[in-house]
């Protein structure tokens, strides 16, 4: 099994356990479940924001220790104040060192959309995302069928959440459903874990006319300008910020450089 197979296998067990510990009805009655959400796609395209989805991530399978010292309160407020259009919070604990509490904390302190970054394979996780304060969810084309994405994205929209569908190559474009508001191109090769924004540039012409972002491997304002000129509305950036001793400062500096160039 590759790393994605291992993660999904673990996630099925994890979700089954959470369903027992926190019944669906309890999620439906939570405070955040009733709130009106922010539109991820609108904020990405907002003229007074940068298009950056700034990510809070402590570790990953390819980098076991990215930043265990960063505090979600300081980092996310700093991202927001730097002009980020949205926040991305890893909620997978086992592989990425995340957690639902990080997302809820970020939600309580910020007035921009929060994306739940996880491996969503079950409708329960969608209701869970709404209950912990998310405005949007990530669906990964690599681990879901066309029908699964269609069904999960519809259920997300039904409760007010937007959907970011992540793809890795042009063969997955057919999985984009009408209930997907944002499509993201992941520049990371799943076999080698190497990244190149060329992946995004190669595929832009055949993407549908919806909000588009480029993900991973974005390290400079020059790259952001190139991606923007090619047709991308935004960028998901995590490790570029989180490997810095002050992630919020790194975010502010990059966004300022980008604003000066575009």
N, C-alpha and C positions, 0 to 999 in steps of 0.2 A: 504493500500500500504506500502511496505517496503521502505527503504531509496533509493535503486536503482531505484525503480519505480517512486518515487517522483523526483529524479534527472533527469531521462529520460523525464518525462512529462514536467518538466521545460525547459529542453534542446531543446525540439521540438519547443516550443514557442520562445525561445531565438534565435535559428537558423533561424526561419522564419523572425524574426525581423532584423537580421543581413543581410539577403539576400536583404532586401529592402534598408537598409542603405548603404551597400557596394555591388553593383552588381558584379557578377562573373567576368565580363570583366575587372573590375578595379583590381581584384586580379591577373588576368593573366598578367596584364601590370606592376605589381609591380617589384621593383628592385630585391628582394630576390627570386622571382618566377623563375628568369632566371639563378640563380647560380647553380653550380654543387655541389651536396650534398656529405657529408661524409657518409661512410657505418657504421651503428651502429654495425652490426654483426662483421665486421672486427676489429673495435676498441675494442669491448668487448673481442675478442680473441687475441688481440695483446700482444705479449710477453713483451713489455716494458710498459704495462699498468696493472692496477689492476683487471679489470673486473667489477669495481664498476660503476654503474649508480647512480650518486649522485643527489639527488632531492632537489629542492627549493619549499617549501610548507609552506604557512603561517597558514593555519587552515584546519580542516576537520570536517565532521559531528560528528565524535566521539570525536574530540578535538577542540572545538570552538576557542581556542587560542594557537597555537603552537609557533609562533614567528612573531610578527608584527614589530619588530625592525630591523630585518635583511635586508640588502640592496642587491639586486640581483647582482649588479656589484661586490661588495666585495666577496660575497659568491661564485658565480660561478667561478670567477677568482681563488679564493682560492681552490675550488674543483679541477679545472684543474691543478693547480700547485702542488696539493697533489698527483696527479697520477690517478685521476678518468678517466675512459674510455669514459664516456659520461655524459651529463647533462639531467636531467628530470625536465621540467618546467610545473607546474600546470597552465593551462590557464582558468580553470573554475573560474569565479569570485564569483558567488552567494554562492556556497557551500564550496569552497576551498580558497577563497581570492586571487585567481590568476588573470592572465590577459595576453592578447597577447603581451602587451608592455614588460612584463618581459622576454618573450621568445626572442623577437627581440633584447632586450638589451643584453641578454646572448649570442645570436648569434654574435652580432657585436664585442664582446670582447674576444671570445674564438675560438680555432681552433680544437675542438673536436665535435662529433655529439651532437645534441640537440633533445631530444624526446619531442614531444608535448603530454603532459599527460592531457587527457580530455575524455569526454564521446562522442565519435564519432559515429553518427548514420546517417549521411547524407553526400553524396559526396561533398557538398559545403565545409564542414569542412576540407576535404582533401586538396582542393585547397587553402583554407585559411591557413592551416598549412604550405604549401610550401611558400605562400606569406609572412608569418611573420618570415620565416627563419628556419623552422624545417627541420630536416634530416630524421625523422621517426615519425610515429604516433602509438598510442596505440589503439588496438581494444579489447574490453572486451567481452569475450565469453558469459558471463552471460546475457548480454543485446542484443545480436545479434544472428540471425539464421545462419545456415550453409551457406545459399545462400547470406545473407547479408555480411558475412565475406569474402566469395569468391569474391563478386562483389567489395566491398570496398578495399580489399587488392590488387586486380588487378588494380583498378584505381589509387591507391597510387603508385604502382610499375611503372605504365605507365608514371607518371610524375617524377620518380626518387626517390621517398620516400621508405624507408624500413618500414616493419610492425612488431611491437611487439604485439603478441596476448596473452592476459592474460587469464588464466583459473584457476578454483578453485578446480576442481575434475576430476577424470578420465572420467566421462561421457562427458566432453567437448573436449576431445582429437580429436574426429571425426570432430570437427569444424576447425581444422588446415588446411589451404589450401596451395597449392603449392606456393602461393605468399606471404606467411608468412616467414620472415627471422629469427625471434627470437620468441621463446615461453617462456612465463613467468608463473611461478606457484606462485599464491598469497597465502601466508600462513595465511591470515586472514579469519576467519570464518565469512561469511556474516550475519549469524544470531546472533552470540554472540559478534562479533568484536574482539574475542581473537585470538592471533597469536601463531603459533608453526611451527618451521622449519620441524617438522616431516611430515607435509603435502607435502613438497617438496621431502623429502627422500622416502616417501611411493610410489610416482608416477614416480620417475626417470626412472625406468626400462622399462616403457611402453611409454615413450616419443619418438618422432621421432628423427632421426639423424640430427638435426639442432642445431643452437646456442640456449642454454638453460640458463635461469636465474631464480634465486629464489627471491621472492619479499616479503617484510614486515616481521617484527619480527626478523630481524637479528641485534643482539646487540654486538656480540663479534667476534674477529678474529678466535677464536676456532670454532665457528659455520661456519664461512666462509671456513675454511679448511675442515671441515666435508662435507660441501656441494660441494666443489670443488672435493674432493676425490670421492664423489658419482657420479660425472659426470657433475656438473653445470659449465658453463663457466663464469658466472657473477652473480652479485647481485644488486638489486635495493634497495637503502637505503635512507630514507628520514627523518623520525621522529628522528631516532638515532642521526642525525646530527643537525637537525633544532631545537631540544629542548635544545641544548647546547647554551650558550651565544655567542660562537664563532663557528658557524657551520663548517667553513673551517678548523679550528684547530682540531675539533672532527674528521673530515674526514681524515686529515693528520695522526693523531695519530692511527686511526683504520687501515688505509692502511699500515702504517709502521709496526704495530703489525702483520698484515696478512703476509706481505712480509718476516718478520723474522721467521714466523712459517712454511711457505710453502716451 
